[in-house]
Amino acid sequence: MKHLLIFIVLVLSVYTPQAQEKEAAAASTDIYRQTYPKTNELVHTKLQVKFDFSKAWMYGKAWLTLQPHFYSTDTLTLDAKGMDIKEVSIAKGNATTALKYTYDSLQLFIKLDKAYSAKEKYTIYISYVSKPNDLKATGSAAITDARGLYFINPTGADKDKPTQIWTQGETEANSVWMPTIDKPNQKSTEEIYMTVPAKYVTLSNGLLINQQKNPDGTRTDYWKMDLPHAPYLFFMGAGDFAIVKDHYKKMEVNYYVEKKYEPVAKKIFGHTPDMIGFYEKILGVPYQWPKYSQIVGRDYVSGAMENTTATLHQESAYQNARQLTEGNAWEETIAHELFHHWFGDLVTAESWSNLTVNESFANYSEYLWTEHEYGKDFADAHNFEDMQGYLQSGSEQKQLVRFNYADKEDMFDAVSYNKGGRILHMLRNYVGDDAFFKSLNNYLTANKFKTGEAAQLRLSFEEVTGEDLNWFWNQWYYGSGHPKLKIDYVYDDAHGNLQVIIQQTQADKIFRLPISIDIYKGSNKSKHKVWLQNSTDTFTFSYSQHPDLVNVDAAKATLCEKTDNKTTENFVYQFTHAPNYLDRKEALDYFAAKGLKELAIGLNDPFAGLRKQTIESLLESKFATDESIIKRVEEIAASENDKKTKAAALIFLGATGYSKYQTLFLKNADDSSYSVAGAALSGLTVLDPANGYSLAKKYAADAKGALGEAVLSGLITQGNEADYDVISNLFNQTSFGQEKVAMAFGIVKYLSRVTDISKIKKSIDAVMAVRKSIPVQYRNMSDPAFKQAFDALGKAKGKEIDTYIKESLSQ
């Protein structure tokens, strides 16, 4: 699963250290979370289901084949949440015999007809009704709901939204719509017969074997999965989708999208076959499953989910042709979910405590694909962003493998994802690429179609490398926190002696860290491998000429916070000579923090991301009016191929207020990129507000991302009540996400100029819907900002609106 990250900026802007400490404390408990014991094992699951759209119910029949794991047993406990249980029987051939059972609305306790011995199979038949909307289920920051089965616009009342059905099983929510043993250490083959209105297509795990039209206008689709996988990976989807067909070798690779996105589906998902081939090559393990399909669901409660052969994505996957000119913003998620089909689906975490063997690998697969397809700078930039996501999350007290979480949902956090991915990056750097990928092959091959945990991963690496790696696992997998390094340099030119002094300043423990130190003099570089293992380590090197640079952690692979006391001259040399993205970024960050004009050298960096960062940093610096810098930014605005960097240059030039750029802005306001067009429109609005306002109305019909924000800003600042419909439509058509949250505050501000009470209330409802869509874990952090905006509106519009706002906030 690729969890929701759209609120990261929002969280960081309001998240206090006290709040972080409270979250960390709430996320642990003294209860030991053991692997769920196996009394019975699932062998095969057969389901027949049909849907009542008017009630949002599912009528189900289940045949579960099981066997005792080792000890004989005459009882069976199944997870079955919020169901009406109609019948429970033992099935033998075509005959069924009723069994005694009790049901507490969450679990079904069944007395079998006899004691079954180990490996003796038996089949249970259950008739039931699933009522997901009646279930009171809470989710997490990553998975914001746990109803398992979702009816989207089931009666068609919302004319702007399609009718769909989709399921979400992780962590243990599929037992809302099918009785099962809903634990990650169970695996089962499956058959599903789905009866739906004939106008809809369906998707499930495995292959579509047969379709049968029924006299009542429905159709029954028969899906079959012959390979065992965990119950949380079972999936059903149905709706009015276009199926865009693709392939990898002879295997079908399909994309289920709403019909208006059919023309761009391959531009969004089209790298999938190449990804499969790439992952097969580096892992040495072929893709094991019979197909790979991806579907995009409305109102999905998480980022994406790796249901075996049937990945489900949220609406953020949808991008039109203009958005895709800036790159595919969803590509890393596509890579993430696909890699789960090795780490998660093929070998599944034995328990939620060991979620790292699923999510850390999927997280790191984003780096692997980006490095392969776009180069090391792109991958290292992604690596840095993910590392910051962990460092700023307040998660220092959480272990990667956690046996004392308060709730299994707590495992889906910046430790399991971001930190875990960075730990794999360190491990790869330590053992080398050949050993790293051979060890992954070893782990997958030894455990395929079974379960795994961090200890088995260690054994796989030790078998390949011949090295005891307990020291690495104990501090990174079974320990918490990360090193905080203070690096100092003492040069003794008289004796040609250099001391590199590295202190670990974290309070709780000392890490054992293998790092590299590169020493540069002119065109020569000497490499040294050292170990940090004390609170202070001093490394001595001799030299004949004073070094130009001593580059500690030269590979830039260590997960740490670092205070590196280099000189300005050192950082200038590092920028121009050291090879890695982080070498240059560290230098640029230093120049920006010190307010040094050397920052401008980043305008010529070969990586667009660092050119963009440099432009943004210069805009906030005292050099924003420097003529030589402005000239270089003008060149970037005129010739830059990277759309986001070009947009940053236009924003920079717009901030100068120079009227000479009006022609440049007019030219770029029609750019195919929303970012470039938005930056140009913002610049025009400053120089010529009336023209900016007119263009905002012109572009409102097709405005997303930065252009949408610029259009909305222009209409809000210059517009009047006559613009209400345009503003409202722009807001309503924006998919839920960080962009829409930001827009919401602008909408509230604009409403102070609207007199029609019904329109004000309608937009208040729309903003409240956005507020309620923010995961409950984050809502208490964003609510103060919403309250402040609404308080101002209530005072401006009087008692009726103020009362309406307060009633809405209380719901």
C-alpha positions in Angstrom: 0.0 0.0 0.0 1.2 3.5 -0.8 -0.2 5.5 2.0 -1.6 9.1 1.9 1.2 11.6 2.0 -0.8 14.6 0.7 -1.0 16.1 4.1 2.7 16.2 4.9 3.2 19.9 4.4 0.0 20.6 6.3 1.1 18.5 9.2 4.6 19.9 9.4 3.3 23.5 9.4 1.2 22.9 12.6 2.8 19.9 14.2 4.4 20.8 17.5 7.1 18.8 19.3 4.6 18.2 22.1 2.2 16.7 19.6 4.9 14.5 18.2 5.7 13.2 21.7 2.1 12.5 22.4 1.7 10.6 19.2 4.8 8.5 19.9 3.5 7.7 23.4 0.0 6.8 22.1 1.5 4.5 19.4 2.9 2.0 21.9 1.5 -0.3 24.5 2.8 -3.0 26.9 0.8 -5.6 25.1 2.9 -8.0 23.1 1.6 -8.4 19.6 2.4 -12.0 18.7 2.0 -13.6 15.3 -1.6 -14.8 15.1 -1.6 -18.6 16.1 -2.6 -21.1 13.4 -5.2 -23.6 14.7 -6.8 -23.9 11.3 -5.4 -23.0 7.9 -7.3 -21.7 4.9 -6.8 -23.8 1.8 -9.4 -22.5 -0.7 -12.1 -19.8 -0.7 -15.1 -19.9 -3.0 -17.6 -17.0 -3.0 -20.9 -16.3 -4.8 -21.9 -12.6 -4.3 -24.5 -10.2 -5.7 -25.2 -6.7 -4.7 -28.3 -4.6 -3.6 -27.3 -1.1 -4.7 -30.4 0.5 -3.1 -29.5 -0.8 0.3 -25.7 -1.0 -0.2 -25.8 -4.7 0.9 -24.1 -7.7 -0.5 -25.7 -11.2 -0.5 -23.0 -13.8 -0.1 -22.4 -17.5 -0.1 -19.0 -18.8 0.9 -17.5 -22.3 0.8 -14.3 -22.3 2.8 -11.9 -25.3 2.7 -9.6 -25.5 5.7 -7.4 -28.0 7.5 -5.9 -28.0 11.0 -2.4 -26.6 11.1 -0.8 -29.3 13.3 -3.0 -30.3 16.3 -6.4 -31.9 15.8 -9.4 -29.6 16.4 -13.2 -29.7 16.4 -13.7 -25.9 16.4 -13.2 -23.1 13.9 -13.1 -19.3 14.5 -13.7 -17.0 11.5 -13.6 -13.3 11.2 -17.0 -12.0 9.9 -17.6 -8.4 10.8 -21.1 -6.9 11.0 -22.9 -9.6 8.9 -26.3 -11.2 9.1 -25.4 -14.9 9.3 -28.2 -17.0 7.7 -26.6 -20.5 7.7 -23.5 -22.3 8.8 -23.0 -25.9 7.6 -20.4 -28.5 6.9 -20.4 -29.4 3.2 -19.6 -32.9 1.9 -20.2 -33.3 -1.8 -23.6 -31.8 -2.5 -24.9 -32.4 1.0 -24.7 -29.9 3.8 -25.3 -30.4 7.5 -26.0 -27.5 9.9 -23.4 -26.8 12.5 -23.8 -25.1 15.9 -22.2 -21.7 16.1 -22.2 -18.4 18.1 -21.6 -15.0 16.6 -20.6 -11.7 18.4 -20.9 -9.5 15.3 -17.1 -9.7 14.8 -16.2 -13.4 14.9 -18.0 -16.6 14.1 -17.3 -19.4 16.5 -18.2 -22.8 14.9 -18.4 -26.2 16.5 -17.3 -28.7 13.8 -19.1 -32.0 13.2 -16.0 -33.9 14.5 -12.4 -33.5 15.4 -10.3 -33.1 12.3 -6.6 -34.2 12.3 -3.7 -32.3 10.8 -3.9 -31.8 7.1 -7.4 -33.4 7.0 -9.4 -31.0 4.8 -13.0 -30.0 5.4 -15.4 -27.4 3.8 -17.7 -25.0 5.6 -20.6 -23.4 3.9 -21.9 -20.0 5.1 -24.8 -17.9 3.8 -24.7 -14.3 4.9 -25.5 -10.7 4.2 -22.8 -8.0 4.3 -23.9 -4.6 5.5 -20.7 -2.5 5.4 -22.4 0.9 5.9 -23.9 -0.3 9.2 -20.5 -1.2 10.5 -18.8 1.3 12.9 -15.2 0.9 11.7 -12.3 3.3 12.1 -9.1 3.4 10.1 -5.8 5.1 10.4 -3.7 7.9 8.9 -2.8 5.6 6.0 -6.1 3.8 5.7 -8.8 6.2 6.6 -11.7 3.8 6.8 -12.2 0.1 7.5 -15.5 -0.9 6.0 -14.0 -3.3 3.6 -16.7 -3.1 0.9 -17.6 0.3 -0.6 -20.6 1.3 -2.6 -19.9 4.5 -4.4 -22.9 6.5 -5.5 -25.0 3.3 -5.5 -28.3 4.8 -6.4 -26.9 7.2 -9.0 -28.2 10.2 -7.1 -25.0 12.2 -7.8 -25.0 12.8 -11.5 -21.4 13.9 -11.5 -20.1 10.7 -9.9 -20.1 7.2 -11.4 -21.5 4.2 -9.6 -18.8 1.8 -8.5 -18.0 -1.0 -6.1 -14.5 -1.7 -4.7 -13.0 -3.4 -1.7 -10.2 -2.5 0.6 -8.8 -5.4 2.7 -5.7 -4.2 4.5 -5.3 -4.5 7.3 -8.2 -6.9 8.3 -11.3 -5.4 6.6 -12.1 -8.0 3.9 -13.9 -9.9 6.7 -16.6 -7.3 6.4 -17.6 -8.9 3.1 -16.4 -12.5 3.3 -16.0 -14.8 6.3 -12.4 -15.8 6.6 -9.4 -16.0 8.9 -8.4 -12.4 8.3 -4.8 -12.6 9.2 -1.6 -11.9 7.1 -0.2 -15.4 7.9 -3.0 -17.2 6.2 -3.0 -17.9 2.4 -5.7 -19.3 0.2 -6.6 -19.9 -3.4 -9.9 -18.5 -4.5 -12.9 -18.4 -6.8 -15.4 -15.5 -6.9 -18.7 -15.4 -8.8 -19.7 -11.8 -9.0 -23.3 -10.9 -10.2 -23.6 -7.3 -11.3 -25.8 -5.2 -13.7 -24.7 -6.2 -17.2 -23.6 -2.7 -18.1 -20.7 -2.9 -15.6 -17.4 -4.6 -15.9 -15.8 -6.4 -13.0 -12.3 -7.0 -11.7 -11.0 -9.5 -9.2 -7.8 -11.5 -8.5 -6.5 -14.0 -11.0 -8.2 -14.6 -14.4 -11.7 -14.1 -15.7 -12.7 -17.6 -16.6 -16.3 -17.1 -17.7 -19.2 -14.6 -18.1 -22.8 -15.6 -18.0 -25.8 -13.3 -18.9 -28.8 -13.7 -16.6 -32.5 -13.2 -17.5 -32.9 -10.3 -15.0 -30.4 -8.0 -16.8 -27.4 -9.0 -14.7 -24.3 -10.8 -15.6 -22.2 -13.3 -13.5 -18.5 -13.1 -13.9 -16.3 -16.0 -12.7 -12.8 -15.0 -11.5 -10.3 -17.7 -10.4 -6.9 -17.4 -8.6 -5.0 -20.7 -8.6 -2.1 -19.4 -6.5 -2.4 -18.9 -2.7 -2.4 -15.3 -1.3 -3.4 -13.6 1.9 -7.1 -12.8 2.6 -6.3 -9.0 2.9 -5.2 -9.1 -0.8 -8.6 -10.4 -2.1 -10.4 -7.8 -4.2 -13.6 -7.1 -6.0 -14.3 -4.1 -8.2 -17.2 -3.2 -10.5 -18.4 -0.2 -12.4 -18.6 1.5 -15.8 -14.9 1.4 -16.6 -13.0 1.4 -19.9 -10.5 -1.5 -20.1 -7.3 -0.3 -21.8 -5.4 -3.4 -22.8 -1.6 -3.7 -22.6 0.7 -6.6 -22.2 4.1 -7.9 -20.8 5.4 -10.6 -23.1 2.2 -12.8 -23.4 0.7 -11.7 -20.1 -2.3 -9.3 -20.0 -1.7 -6.0 -18.3 -4.9 -3.9 -18.2 -5.9 -0.5 -16.9 -9.4 0.1 -15.7 -10.3 3.8 -15.9 -13.3 6.0 -16.3 -14.0 6.5 -19.9 -12.9 10.1 -20.1 -9.4 9.0 -19.1 -9.2 6.2 -21.7 -7.1 8.3 -24.1 -4.4 9.0 -21.5 -4.5 5.7 -19.6 -1.3 4.4 -21.2 0.5 7.7 -20.6 -0.4 7.2 -16.9 0.2 3.5 -16.5 2.1 2.6 -19.6 5.5 2.1 -17.9 4.0 -0.9 -16.1 5.3 -3.6 -18.5 8.8 -2.1 -18.4 8.6 -2.0 -14.6 7.7 -5.7 -14.6 10.7 -6.5 -16.8 13.1 -4.4 -14.7 12.0 -5.9 -11.4 12.3 -9.4 -12.8 15.8 -8.7 -14.0 17.2 -7.2 -10.7 15.5 -9.8 -8.5 16.1 -12.8 -10.7 12.5 -13.9 -9.8 9.9 -13.9 -12.5 6.5 -12.2 -11.9 4.6 -15.1 -10.5 1.0 -14.2 -11.1 -1.3 -14.8 -14.1 -2.1 -11.2 -15.0 -1.6 -7.6 -13.7 -4.5 -5.1 -13.8 -4.8 -1.7 -12.2 -8.1 0.1 -11.4 -8.9 3.6 -10.2 -11.7 3.9 -7.7 -13.6 7.0 -6.7 -13.5 8.1 -3.0 -10.8 5.5 -2.3 -9.7 5.6 1.4 -5.9 5.4 0.8 -3.3 6.0 -1.8 -3.2 2.7 -3.5 -3.4 -1.0 -2.6 -1.6 -4.0 -4.0 -4.5 -6.5 -4.2 -2.9 -9.5 -6.0 -3.1 -9.0 -9.8 -5.7 -6.2 -9.2 -4.1 -3.0 -7.8 -6.5 -0.3 -6.7 -5.5 3.4 -7.0 -7.2 6.5 -5.7 -8.3 9.3 -8.0 -5.0 11.1 -7.7 -3.7 8.6 -10.3 -5.9 10.4 -12.9 -3.9 13.1 -14.8 -4.8 14.7 -18.1 -2.4 15.4 -21.0 -1.4 18.8 -19.6 -0.5 17.5 -16.2 1.6 14.7 -17.8 3.8 17.3 -19.5 5.4 17.8 -16.1 6.0 14.1 -15.6 3.8 11.4 -14.2 3.1 12.4 -10.5 1.7 8.9 -9.8 4.6 6.9 -11.4 6.3 6.1 -8.1 3.1 4.8 -6.6 2.6 2.6 -9.7 6.1 1.2 -9.1 5.4 0.8 -5.4 2.3 -1.3 -5.8 3.8 -3.5 -8.5 6.9 -4.3 -6.4 4.5 -5.5 -3.6 3.7 -8.4 -5.9 7.1 -9.8 -4.9 7.4 -8.2 -1.4 3.9 -8.5 0.2 2.0 -10.7 -2.2 4.5 -13.4 -3.1 6.2 -13.3 0.4 3.8 -11.8 2.9 4.6 -10.3 6.3 4.0 -13.0 8.8 2.5 -10.4 11.2 1.8 -6.6 11.2 4.7 -6.3 13.5 6.9 -7.3 10.6 5.2 -5.0 8.1 8.7 -3.8 7.1 9.2 -6.8 4.8 6.2 -5.5 2.8 6.3 -1.8 2.9 10.0 -0.9 3.2 10.7 -2.8 0.1 7.8 -1.3 -1.8 9.0 2.1 -0.6 12.5 1.4 -1.8 11.3 0.1 -5.2 10.4 3.7 -6.0 14.1 4.6 -5.7 15.1 1.6 -7.8 12.7 2.4 -10.6 13.5 6.1 -10.6 17.3 5.4 -10.7 16.8 2.9 -13.6 14.5 5.1 -15.7 15.6 8.7 -14.9 19.0 8.5 -13.3 20.7 8.7 -9.9 20.1 12.4 -9.3 16.3 11.9 -9.6 16.5 8.8 -7.3 18.7 10.5 -4.8 16.3 13.5 -4.7 13.5 11.1 -3.9 15.6 9.3 -1.3 16.3 12.7 0.4 12.6 13.6 0.4 11.6 10.3 2.0 14.3 10.6 4.6 13.0 14.0 5.6 9.6 12.6 5.8 10.9 10.2 8.5 13.2 12.7 10.3 10.4 15.3 10.6 7.7 12.8 11.7 8.6 12.6 15.4 9.1 8.9 15.2 12.4 8.4 17.0 11.0 6.2 19.7 9.5 3.7 17.2 11.2 0.5 16.2 11.0 -0.7 12.6 9.9 -4.2 13.8 7.4 -3.4 16.5 5.7 -5.9 18.8 4.0 -3.4 21.1 1.9 -1.2 18.9 -1.4 0.1 20.2 -3.2 -0.8 17.0 -2.1 -2.6 13.9 -3.0 0.5 11.9 -0.2 2.3 13.7 2.3 0.3 11.7 1.5 2.3 8.5 3.7 5.2 9.3 7.0 7.0 8.4 9.0 4.3 10.1 7.6 1.3 8.2 7.8 3.2 4.9 10.3 6.1 4.8 12.8 4.9 7.4 12.6 1.3 6.2 13.3 2.3 2.7 16.4 4.3 3.8 17.6 1.3 5.8 17.5 -0.8 2.7 19.5 1.9 0.9 22.1 1.7 3.6 22.2 -2.1 3.4 22.6 -2.0 -0.4 25.5 0.5 0.0 27.2 -1.7 2.6 27.0 -5.1 1.0 27.2 -3.9 -2.7 24.7 -4.3 -5.5 25.5 -7.9 -6.4 25.1 -9.2 -2.9 22.0 -7.0 -2.2 20.0 -8.3 -5.1 21.3 -11.9 -4.7 20.1 -11.7 -1.1 16.6 -10.5 -2.2 16.5 -13.4 -4.7 17.4 -15.8 -1.9 14.7 -14.4 0.5 12.0 -14.5 -2.2 12.9 -18.0 -3.5 13.1 -19.6 -0.1 9.7 -18.1 1.1 7.6 -17.7 -2.0 3.9 -18.2 -1.5 4.6 -18.2 2.2 5.3 -15.6 4.9 8.4 -13.9 6.0 9.8 -11.6 8.7 12.8 -9.5 9.3 14.8 -12.4 10.8 14.4 -14.5 7.7 15.6 -11.5 5.7 18.7 -11.3 7.8 19.4 -15.0 7.3 19.1 -14.6 3.5 21.7 -11.8 3.6 24.0 -13.7 5.8 23.8 -16.8 3.6 24.8 -14.7 0.6 27.4 -12.5 2.2 28.9 -15.0 4.6 28.8 -12.2 7.2 27.1 -11.9 10.6 24.7 -9.0 10.2 23.1 -9.1 13.6 24.8 -5.7 14.4 22.9 -4.1 11.5 19.5 -5.8 12.3 19.7 -5.1 16.0 20.2 -1.4 15.6 18.1 -0.7 12.6 15.3 -3.3 12.6 14.9 -4.0 16.3 16.1 -0.6 17.6 14.7 2.9 17.3 16.1 6.3 16.4 18.9 7.4 14.2 22.4 8.9 14.6 23.0 12.7 14.8 26.5 13.5 13.7 28.7 16.5 14.4 31.7 16.6 12.1 34.8 18.7 12.7 38.2 18.9 10.9 41.6 19.8 12.3 44.4 20.4 9.8 48.1 20.5 10.8 49.8 21.7 7.6 53.2 21.8 9.3 53.1 18.1 9.9 50.8 17.1 7.1 48.3 15.7 9.5 44.5 15.7 9.3 42.0 14.7 12.0 38.4 14.1 11.2 36.4 14.1 14.5 32.9 12.7 14.4 30.6 12.9 17.4 27.3 11.0 17.8 25.2 13.5 19.7 22.0 11.5 20.1 21.2 10.9 23.7 20.0 7.3 23.9 22.5 5.0 22.1 25.6 4.8 20.0 25.3 3.4 16.4 27.8 1.3 14.7 28.2 2.9 11.2 30.4 2.0 8.3 31.0 5.1 6.3 33.4 6.3 3.6 35.6 9.4 3.7 36.8 10.8 0.4 39.8 13.2 0.5 40.2 15.5 -2.5 43.3 17.4 -3.6 43.0 18.9 -7.1 42.0 16.1 -9.5 43.0 13.4 -7.1 40.7 11.6 -4.7 41.5 9.0 -2.1 38.8 6.8 -0.6 38.8 5.5 3.0 36.3 3.2 4.7 35.9 3.7 8.5 33.6 2.6 11.3 31.9 4.9 13.7 31.3 3.0 17.0 31.9 5.4 19.8 30.4 8.7 21.0 33.4 10.3 19.5 35.6 8.8 16.8 38.8 10.5 15.5 40.3 9.4 12.2 43.8 10.6 11.3 45.1 10.9 7.8 48.4 12.3 6.4 48.8 14.6 3.4 51.5 16.4 1.5 49.2 19.2 0.3 46.3 20.8 2.2 43.1 19.0 1.0 40.5 20.9 -0.9 37.7 18.8 0.6 37.2 16.0 3.1 33.8 14.5 2.3 32.4 12.4 5.2 29.8 9.8 4.3 30.8 10.3 0.7 28.2 7.8 -0.6 25.5 10.0 1.1 23.7 6.8 2.0 23.5 7.1 5.8 20.2 7.8 7.5 21.3 10.5 9.9 21.1 14.2 10.9 24.3 15.9 10.2 26.2 19.1 11.3 29.2 19.2 8.9 31.5 22.1 9.8 33.1 22.6 6.5 34.2 26.0 5.2 32.6 28.0 2.3 35.6 27.0 0.2 35.0 23.4 1.0 31.4 23.5 0.0 32.2 25.3 -3.3 34.7 22.6 -4.1 32.2 19.9 -3.0 29.5 21.4 -5.3 31.8 21.3 -8.4 33.7 18.1 -7.7 31.8 15.6 -5.6 29.5 13.3 -7.7 26.2 13.0 -5.8 23.0 14.9 -5.7 23.3 15.4 -2.0 26.9 16.7 -2.3 25.5 19.6 -4.4 22.3 20.0 -2.4 24.2 20.2 0.9 26.4 23.0 -0.6 23.4 24.9 -1.9 21.6 24.6 1.5 24.8 25.9 3.2 25.0 28.9 0.8 21.4 29.7 1.3 21.5 29.5 5.1 24.6 31.7 5.2 23.2 34.2 2.7 26.1 33.8 0.3 26.0 34.7 -3.4 27.8 31.4 -4.1 24.2 30.0 -4.1 23.9 31.2 -7.7 26.2 28.5 -9.0 23.2 26.2 -8.6 21.5 27.9 -11.5 23.8 25.9 -13.8 23.4 22.5 -12.0 22.8 19.7 -14.5 19.8 18.5 -12.5 16.6 20.4 -12.9 15.5 19.9 -9.4 18.5 21.7 -8.0 18.1 24.5 -10.5 14.5 24.9 -9.3 15.6 24.9 -5.7 18.3 27.5 -6.4 15.8 29.8 -8.1 13.4 29.5 -5.1 16.2 30.1 -2.6 17.5 33.2 -4.5 14.0 34.6 -4.6 14.0 34.7 -0.8 17.5 36.0 -0.6 19.1 39.5 -0.7 20.4 38.7 -4.2 16.9 38.6 -5.8 17.6 42.0 -7.4 21.1 41.2 -8.6 21.2 41.9 -12.3 23.5 39.0 -13.2 21.2 36.6 -11.4 18.1 38.0 -13.0 19.8 37.7 -16.4 20.5 34.0 -15.8 16.9 33.4 -14.5 15.6 35.1 -17.7 17.6 32.6 -19.7 16.1 29.7 -17.8 12.6 31.1 -18.3 13.3 31.3 -22.0 14.9 28.0 -22.7 14.3 25.6 -19.8 12.8 22.2 -20.8 11.8 21.1 -17.3 8.3 22.6 -16.8 8.5 23.1 -13.0 11.9 24.7 -13.2 10.6 27.0 -15.9 7.6 27.9 -13.7 9.9 28.7 -10.8 11.9 31.1 -13.1 8.6 32.8 -14.2 7.6 33.2 -10.5 11.0 34.7 -9.8 10.7 37.2 -12.6 7.1 38.0 -11.6 8.3 39.0 -8.2 10.5 41.7 -9.7 7.5 43.6 -10.8 9.2 44.6 -14.0 6.7 45.5 -16.7 9.1 44.3 -19.4 8.1 40.7 -18.6 4.5 41.2 -19.6 5.0 39.8 -23.1 6.9 36.8 -21.6 4.0 36.1 -19.3 1.4 36.5 -22.0 3.3 34.0 -24.1 3.5 31.4 -21.4 0.0 31.8 -20.1 -1.1 29.4 -22.9 1.6 26.8 -22.1 0.6 23.2 -22.1 2.0 22.9 -18.5 -0.3 24.0 -15.7 2.7 25.0 -13.6 4.1 27.3 -16.3 0.7 28.7 -17.2 -0.1 29.3 -13.6 3.2 31.1 -12.9 2.7 33.3 -16.0 -0.9 34.1 -15.0 0.2 35.0 -11.5 2.9 37.4 -12.9 0.3 39.0 -15.2 -2.1 39.5 -12.4 0.5 41.5 -10.5 1.5 43.6 -13.5 -2.0 44.0 -15.0 -4.7 43.0 -12.6 -7.6 43.7 -15.0 -6.1 41.6 -17.7 -5.1 38.9 -15.2 -8.7 38.8 -14.0 -10.0 38.4 -17.6 -7.5 35.6 -18.3 -8.4 33.9 -15.1 -12.0 33.7 -16.2 -10.9 32.5 -19.6 -8.7 29.7 -18.3 -11.1 28.6 -15.5 -12.6 25.9 -17.7 -9.3 23.9 -17.7 -7.3 24.8 -14.7 -5.6 22.3 -12.4 -2.6 22.5 -10.1 -0.7 25.8 -10.2 -3.0 27.2 -12.9 -6.0 26.3 -10.9 -4.6 28.1 -7.8 -3.7 31.1 -9.9 -7.1 31.3 -11.5 -8.8 30.9 -8.2 -6.5 33.5 -6.6 -7.2 36.0 -9.5 -11.0 35.5 -9.3 -11.0 35.7 -5.5 -9.0 38.9 -5.3 -10.5 40.7 -8.3 -13.8 39.0 -8.8 -17.3 39.6 -7.5 -20.5 37.7 -6.8 -21.1 37.2 -10.6 -18.0 34.9 -10.6 -19.5 32.5 -8.0 -20.4 29.7 -10.4 -17.0 29.7 -12.0 -15.2 29.7 -8.7 -17.5 27.1 -7.2 -17.2 24.8 -10.2 -13.4 25.1 -10.2 -13.3 24.2 -6.5 -15.8 21.3 -6.9 -14.0 19.8 -9.9 -10.6 19.7 -8.1 -9.9 16.2 -6.7 -9.5 16.0 -3.0 -5.9 16.6 -1.9 -3.5 19.2 -0.6 -4.3 21.5 -3.5 -8.0 21.4 -2.6 -7.4 21.9 1.1 -5.4 25.1 0.2 -8.2 26.3 -2.1 -10.7 25.8 0.7 -9.3 28.7 2.6 -9.5 31.0 -0.4 -13.1 30.0 -1.0 -14.0 31.0 2.6 -12.3 34.3 2.1 -14.2 34.9 -1.1 -17.6 34.2 0.4 -17.4 37.4 2.4 -18.2 39.2 -0.9 -21.2 37.0 -1.7 -24.7 38.2 -0.7 -26.8 35.2 -1.7 -27.2 33.2 1.5 -28.0 29.9 -0.3 -24.8 30.2 -2.3 -22.8 30.9 0.9 -24.3 27.9 2.6 -23.7 25.7 -0.4 -20.0 26.6 -0.5 -19.7 26.2 3.3 -21.0 22.7 2.9 -18.4 22.1 0.1 -15.6 23.3 2.3 -16.8 21.3 5.3 -16.8 18.2 3.1 -13.1 18.8 2.4 -12.4 19.3 6.1 -14.2 16.1 6.9 -12.2 14.2 4.3 -9.0 15.0 6.1 -8.1 11.9 8.1 -9.2 12.2 11.7 -5.6 11.9 12.9 -4.8 15.2 11.1 -8.1 17.0 11.5 -7.3 18.4 14.9 -4.2 19.9 13.5 -5.9 21.6 10.6 -9.1 22.6 12.4 -7.7 25.8 14.1 -7.0 27.2 10.6 -10.5 26.3 9.4 -12.0 27.8 12.6 -10.1 31.1 12.1 -11.2 31.4 8.5 -14.8 30.6 9.4 -14.8 32.9 12.4 -13.9 35.8 10.1 -16.6 34.8 7.6 -19.2 34.5 10.4 -18.4 38.0 11.7 -18.6 39.5 8.1 -21.9 37.8 7.2 -23.9 38.0 10.4 -25.8 35.8 12.8 -27.5 33.4 10.3 -24.2 32.4 8.6 -22.3 32.4 11.9 -24.9 30.0 13.4 -24.8 27.8 10.3 -21.0 27.6 10.4 -21.0 26.6 14.1 -23.6 23.9 13.5 -21.6 22.6 10.6 -18.4 22.5 12.6 -20.1 20.6 15.4 -21.3 17.8 13.2 
